[in-house]
């Protein structure tokens, strides 16, 4: 069922959505300040192509380490 959902999603708009995320990611890479947002745009673009069966998780849940600089109280 996941494969069928991904195929339908890809054909009816997922390809355009993913390419637009990638295009905005390239625009963000033009400036040094936009590089973190550009990387996030590429991740969102990959999720947009085939979203069914994928789940975003926090990096600290994956590595069991606290991220430096991601909190307002660091």
N, CA, C and O atoms as CSV, one atom per row, in Angstrom:
chain,resi,resn,atom,element,x,y,z
A,1,UNK,N,N,0.816,-1.186,0.000
A,1,UNK,CA,C,0.000,0.000,0.000
A,1,UNK,C,C,0.865,1.257,0.000
A,1,UNK,O,O,0.523,2.258,-0.630
A,2,UNK,N,N,1.990,1.196,0.713
A,2,UNK,CA,C,2.905,2.335,0.771
A,2,UNK,C,C,3.464,2.661,-0.606
A,2,UNK,O,O,3.582,3.832,-0.969
A,3,UNK,N,N,3.810,1.629,-1.375
A,3,UNK,CA,C,4.353,1.842,-2.715
A,3,UNK,C,C,3.312,2.463,-3.637
A,3,UNK,O,O,3.629,3.366,-4.411
A,4,UNK,N,N,2.089,1.992,-3.561
A,4,UNK,CA,C,1.025,2.550,-4.389
A,4,UNK,C,C,0.770,4.014,-4.021
A,4,UNK,O,O,0.599,4.852,-4.907
A,5,UNK,N,N,0.744,4.320,-2.746
A,5,UNK,CA,C,0.562,5.705,-2.314
A,5,UNK,C,C,1.683,6.606,-2.799
A,5,UNK,O,O,1.434,7.734,-3.225
A,6,UNK,N,N,2.932,6.114,-2.737
A,6,UNK,CA,C,4.064,6.903,-3.215
A,6,UNK,C,C,3.988,7.156,-4.716
A,6,UNK,O,O,4.298,8.255,-5.175
A,7,UNK,N,N,3.582,6.160,-5.478
A,7,UNK,CA,C,3.479,6.328,-6.932
A,7,UNK,C,C,2.403,7.355,-7.268
A,7,UNK,O,O,2.628,8.243,-8.089
A,8,UNK,N,N,1.241,7.239,-6.641
A,8,UNK,CA,C,0.157,8.191,-6.899
A,8,UNK,C,C,0.577,9.597,-6.487
A,8,UNK,O,O,0.342,10.555,-7.223
A,9,UNK,N,N,1.198,9.725,-5.312
A,9,UNK,CA,C,1.662,11.027,-4.838
A,9,UNK,C,C,2.678,11.624,-5.803
A,9,UNK,O,O,2.595,12.806,-6.135
A,10,UNK,N,N,3.627,10.828,-6.253
A,10,UNK,CA,C,4.681,11.313,-7.138
A,10,UNK,C,C,4.101,11.803,-8.454
A,10,UNK,O,O,4.504,12.856,-8.950
A,11,UNK,N,N,3.171,11.066,-9.023
A,11,UNK,CA,C,2.609,11.428,-10.323
A,11,UNK,C,C,1.685,12.642,-10.251
A,11,UNK,O,O,1.624,13.421,-11.201
A,12,UNK,N,N,0.975,12.815,-9.153
A,12,UNK,CA,C,-0.007,13.892,-9.054
A,12,UNK,C,C,0.482,15.078,-8.228
A,12,UNK,O,O,-0.316,15.715,-7.541
A,13,UNK,N,N,1.749,15.379,-8.280
A,13,UNK,CA,C,2.232,16.601,-7.656
A,13,UNK,C,C,3.476,16.486,-6.824
A,13,UNK,O,O,4.122,17.501,-6.563
A,14,UNK,N,N,3.845,15.303,-6.394
A,14,UNK,CA,C,5.029,15.157,-5.552
A,14,UNK,C,C,6.304,15.539,-6.266
A,14,UNK,O,O,7.219,16.093,-5.656
A,15,UNK,N,N,6.375,15.247,-7.557
A,15,UNK,CA,C,7.582,15.578,-8.318
A,15,UNK,C,C,7.753,17.092,-8.404
A,15,UNK,O,O,8.871,17.590,-8.276
A,16,UNK,N,N,6.677,17.822,-8.616
A,16,UNK,CA,C,6.771,19.275,-8.712
A,16,UNK,C,C,7.094,19.903,-7.359
A,16,UNK,O,O,7.881,20.846,-7.274
A,17,UNK,N,N,6.480,19.372,-6.308
A,17,UNK,CA,C,6.740,19.890,-4.978
A,17,UNK,C,C,8.195,19.652,-4.573
A,17,UNK,O,O,8.842,20.546,-4.029
A,18,UNK,N,N,8.704,18.464,-4.835
A,18,UNK,CA,C,10.090,18.164,-4.505
A,18,UNK,C,C,11.069,19.012,-5.290
A,18,UNK,O,O,12.067,19.478,-4.739
A,19,UNK,N,N,10.797,19.218,-6.568
A,19,UNK,CA,C,11.686,20.051,-7.385
A,19,UNK,C,C,11.665,21.508,-6.941
A,19,UNK,O,O,12.688,22.189,-6.998
A,20,UNK,N,N,10.507,21.987,-6.499
A,20,UNK,CA,C,10.435,23.361,-5.992
A,20,UNK,C,C,11.209,23.509,-4.686
A,20,UNK,O,O,11.881,24.520,-4.481
A,21,UNK,N,N,11.125,22.510,-3.795
A,21,UNK,CA,C,11.931,22.557,-2.578
A,21,UNK,C,C,13.417,22.592,-2.926
A,21,UNK,O,O,14.183,23.337,-2.315
A,22,UNK,N,N,13.823,21.784,-3.908
A,22,UNK,CA,C,15.230,21.771,-4.318
A,22,UNK,C,C,15.638,23.095,-4.935
A,22,UNK,O,O,16.751,23.565,-4.699
A,23,UNK,N,N,14.755,23.712,-5.726
A,23,UNK,CA,C,15.062,25.006,-6.336
A,23,UNK,C,C,15.252,26.077,-5.263
A,23,UNK,O,O,16.185,26.876,-5.347
A,24,UNK,N,N,14.376,26.100,-4.254
A,24,UNK,CA,C,14.537,27.057,-3.166
A,24,UNK,C,C,15.787,26.748,-2.348
A,24,UNK,O,O,16.420,27.655,-1.809
A,25,UNK,N,N,16.140,25.470,-2.255
A,25,UNK,CA,C,17.384,25.117,-1.574
A,25,UNK,C,C,18.598,25.656,-2.301
A,25,UNK,O,O,19.541,26.132,-1.669
A,26,UNK,N,N,18.586,25.587,-3.630
A,26,UNK,CA,C,19.691,26.156,-4.404
A,26,UNK,C,C,19.759,27.665,-4.240
A,26,UNK,O,O,20.847,28.234,-4.150
A,27,UNK,N,N,18.602,28.316,-4.201
A,27,UNK,CA,C,18.592,29.762,-3.971
A,27,UNK,C,C,19.150,30.107,-2.597
A,27,UNK,O,O,19.847,31.110,-2.444
A,28,UNK,N,N,18.852,29.295,-1.611
A,28,UNK,CA,C,19.342,29.551,-0.259
A,28,UNK,C,C,20.851,29.358,-0.171
A,28,UNK,O,O,21.503,30.009,0.645
A,29,UNK,N,N,21.416,28.482,-0.989
A,29,UNK,CA,C,22.857,28.230,-0.957
A,29,UNK,C,C,23.662,29.380,-1.547
A,29,UNK,O,O,24.884,29.406,-1.403
A,30,UNK,N,N,23.011,30.326,-2.206
A,30,UNK,CA,C,23.733,31.451,-2.791
A,30,UNK,C,C,24.384,32.302,-1.705
A,30,UNK,O,O,25.507,32.778,-1.868
A,31,UNK,N,N,23.677,32.488,-0.608
A,31,UNK,CA,C,24.262,33.252,0.494
A,31,UNK,C,C,24.784,32.290,1.558
A,31,UNK,O,O,24.268,31.185,1.722
A,32,UNK,N,N,25.796,32.723,2.263
A,32,UNK,CA,C,26.362,31.888,3.319
A,32,UNK,C,C,25.359,31.716,4.453
A,32,UNK,O,O,25.294,30.655,5.074
A,33,UNK,N,N,24.591,32.743,4.718
A,33,UNK,CA,C,23.622,32.687,5.813
A,33,UNK,C,C,22.519,31.676,5.524
A,33,UNK,O,O,21.968,31.088,6.455
A,34,UNK,N,N,22.185,31.462,4.258
A,34,UNK,CA,C,21.079,30.583,3.907
A,34,UNK,C,C,21.425,29.113,3.797
A,34,UNK,O,O,20.539,28.305,3.519
A,35,UNK,N,N,22.674,28.734,4.004
A,35,UNK,CA,C,23.074,27.334,3.833
A,35,UNK,C,C,22.310,26.378,4.753
A,35,UNK,O,O,21.888,25.324,4.278
A,36,UNK,N,N,22.107,26.680,6.040
A,36,UNK,CA,C,21.311,25.743,6.859
A,36,UNK,C,C,19.882,25.571,6.345
A,36,UNK,O,O,19.340,24.466,6.371
A,37,UNK,N,N,19.278,26.654,5.883
A,37,UNK,CA,C,17.928,26.557,5.328
A,37,UNK,C,C,17.943,25.831,3.989
A,37,UNK,O,O,16.985,25.134,3.653
A,38,UNK,N,N,19.008,25.986,3.228
A,38,UNK,CA,C,19.127,25.255,1.964
A,38,UNK,C,C,19.206,23.761,2.185
A,38,UNK,O,O,18.588,22.986,1.454
A,39,UNK,N,N,19.961,23.352,3.188
A,39,UNK,CA,C,20.051,21.925,3.515
A,39,UNK,C,C,18.693,21.393,3.948
A,39,UNK,O,O,18.301,20.291,3.563
A,40,UNK,N,N,17.975,22.175,4.749
A,40,UNK,CA,C,16.640,21.773,5.186
A,40,UNK,C,C,15.687,21.675,3.992
A,40,UNK,O,O,14.816,20.806,3.970
A,41,UNK,N,N,15.842,22.552,3.007
A,41,UNK,CA,C,14.995,22.488,1.807
A,41,UNK,C,C,15.240,21.193,1.037
A,41,UNK,O,O,14.298,20.599,0.513
A,42,UNK,N,N,16.485,20.753,0.964
A,42,UNK,CA,C,16.771,19.495,0.277
A,42,UNK,C,C,16.183,18.298,1.023
A,42,UNK,O,O,15.704,17.353,0.395
A,43,UNK,N,N,16.215,18.330,2.346
A,43,UNK,CA,C,15.605,17.253,3.131
A,43,UNK,C,C,14.097,17.232,2.911
A,43,UNK,O,O,13.511,16.167,2.716
A,44,UNK,N,N,13.464,18.412,2.943
A,44,UNK,CA,C,12.019,18.493,2.707
A,44,UNK,C,C,11.674,18.062,1.283
A,44,UNK,O,O,10.631,17.450,1.051
A,45,UNK,N,N,12.546,18.380,0.338
A,45,UNK,CA,C,12.318,17.938,-1.038
A,45,UNK,C,C,12.340,16.427,-1.161
A,45,UNK,O,O,11.530,15.846,-1.882
A,46,UNK,N,N,13.262,15.791,-0.461
A,46,UNK,CA,C,13.315,14.327,-0.491
A,46,UNK,C,C,12.071,13.717,0.145
A,46,UNK,O,O,11.556,12.707,-0.335
A,47,UNK,N,N,11.587,14.332,1.228
A,47,UNK,CA,C,10.337,13.861,1.826
A,47,UNK,C,C,9.157,14.094,0.893
A,47,UNK,O,O,8.208,13.310,0.892
A,48,UNK,N,N,9.203,15.155,0.104
A,48,UNK,CA,C,8.083,15.472,-0.785
A,48,UNK,C,C,7.971,14.500,-1.943
A,48,UNK,O,O,6.867,14.267,-2.435
A,49,UNK,N,N,9.070,13.930,-2.392
A,49,UNK,CA,C,9.001,12.991,-3.514
A,49,UNK,C,C,8.246,11.714,-3.128
A,49,UNK,O,O,7.310,11.314,-3.820
A,50,UNK,N,N,8.641,11.092,-2.053
A,50,UNK,CA,C,8.036,9.825,-1.628
A,50,UNK,C,C,7.775,9.854,-0.124
A,50,UNK,O,O,8.579,9.326,0.644
A,51,UNK,N,N,6.659,10.466,0.317
A,51,UNK,CA,C,6.453,10.668,1.758
A,51,UNK,C,C,5.947,9.461,2.521
A,51,UNK,O,O,6.165,9.376,3.730
A,52,UNK,N,N,5.291,8.539,1.874
A,52,UNK,CA,C,4.674,7.434,2.601
A,52,UNK,C,C,5.732,6.414,3.014
A,52,UNK,O,O,6.528,5.959,2.192
A,53,UNK,N,N,5.726,6.066,4.286
A,53,UNK,CA,C,6.691,5.107,4.807
A,53,UNK,C,C,7.908,5.764,5.426
A,53,UNK,O,O,8.788,5.066,5.930
A,54,UNK,N,N,7.987,7.096,5.404
A,54,UNK,CA,C,9.098,7.814,6.028
A,54,UNK,C,C,8.582,8.582,7.224
A,54,UNK,O,O,7.424,9.000,7.252
A,55,UNK,N,N,9.442,8.769,8.214
A,55,UNK,CA,C,9.049,9.496,9.407
A,55,UNK,C,C,10.209,10.370,9.859
A,55,UNK,O,O,11.302,9.859,10.106
A,56,UNK,N,N,9.996,11.667,9.970
A,56,UNK,CA,C,11.077,12.518,10.480
A,56,UNK,C,C,11.235,12.335,11.985
A,56,UNK,O,O,10.247,12.264,12.716
A,57,UNK,N,N,12.474,12.260,12.440
A,57,UNK,CA,C,12.741,12.161,13.880
A,57,UNK,C,C,13.793,13.198,14.239
A,57,UNK,O,O,14.556,13.645,13.383
A,58,UNK,N,N,13.828,13.574,15.497
A,58,UNK,CA,C,14.806,14.551,15.966
A,58,UNK,C,C,16.194,13.911,16.010
A,58,UNK,O,O,16.343,12.720,16.285
A,59,UNK,N,N,17.183,14.722,15.734
A,59,UNK,CA,C,18.558,14.216,15.717
A,59,UNK,C,C,18.986,13.716,17.094
A,59,UNK,O,O,19.716,12.730,17.191
A,60,UNK,N,N,18.535,14.391,18.173
A,60,UNK,CA,C,18.935,13.940,19.505
A,60,UNK,C,C,18.294,12.608,19.875
A,60,UNK,O,O,18.857,11.873,20.685
A,61,UNK,N,N,17.145,12.275,19.313
A,61,UNK,CA,C,16.562,10.943,19.530
A,61,UNK,C,C,17.360,9.876,18.797
A,61,UNK,O,O,17.459,8.741,19.263
A,62,UNK,N,N,17.923,10.233,17.665
A,62,UNK,CA,C,18.682,9.277,16.867
A,62,UNK,C,C,20.055,8.994,17.469
A,62,UNK,O,O,20.499,7.846,17.519
A,63,UNK,N,N,20.729,10.064,17.928
A,63,UNK,CA,C,22.103,9.903,18.416
A,63,UNK,C,C,22.214,9.865,19.934
A,63,UNK,O,O,23.284,9.551,20.456
A,64,UNK,N,N,21.140,10.176,20.660
A,64,UNK,CA,C,21.143,10.257,22.121
A,64,UNK,C,C,22.155,11.258,22.650
A,64,UNK,O,O,22.680,11.083,23.749
A,65,UNK,N,N,22.438,12.316,21.875
A,65,UNK,CA,C,23.330,13.385,22.293
A,65,UNK,C,C,22.612,14.712,22.114
A,65,UNK,O,O,21.794,14.871,21.208
A,66,UNK,N,N,22.925,15.660,22.983
A,66,UNK,CA,C,22.315,16.974,22.888
A,66,UNK,C,C,22.986,17.753,21.752
A,66,UNK,O,O,24.211,17.737,21.624
A,67,UNK,N,N,22.187,18.429,20.935
A,67,UNK,CA,C,22.733,19.261,19.871
A,67,UNK,C,C,23.215,20.581,20.442
A,67,UNK,O,O,22.576,21.156,21.323
A,68,UNK,N,N,24.327,21.053,19.947
A,68,UNK,CA,C,24.898,22.320,20.409
A,68,UNK,C,C,24.329,23.443,19.545
A,68,UNK,O,O,24.331,23.364,18.316
A,69,UNK,N,N,23.842,24.485,20.209
A,69,UNK,CA,C,23.390,25.664,19.494
A,69,UNK,C,C,21.990,25.584,18.935
A,69,UNK,O,O,21.624,26.431,18.121
A,70,UNK,N,N,21.194,24.622,19.324
A,70,UNK,CA,C,19.844,24.519,18.798
A,70,UNK,C,C,18.786,24.960,19.792
A,70,UNK,O,O,17.593,24.846,19.511
A,71,UNK,N,N,19.195,25.459,20.940
A,71,UNK,CA,C,18.255,25.916,21.950
A,71,UNK,C,C,18.528,27.377,22.257
A,71,UNK,O,O,19.656,27.847,22.101
A,72,UNK,N,N,17.525,28.084,22.683
A,72,UNK,CA,C,17.724,29.486,23.037
A,72,UNK,C,C,18.423,29.644,24.388
A,72,UNK,O,O,18.785,30.763,24.752
A,73,UNK,N,N,18.618,28.587,25.123
A,73,UNK,CA,C,19.270,28.656,26.419
A,73,UNK,C,C,20.657,28.004,26.440
A,73,UNK,O,O,21.209,27.772,27.516
A,74,UNK,N,N,21.218,27.711,25.283
A,74,UNK,CA,C,22.552,27.055,25.243
A,74,UNK,C,C,23.649,27.996,25.656
A,74,UNK,O,O,24.817,27.610,25.677
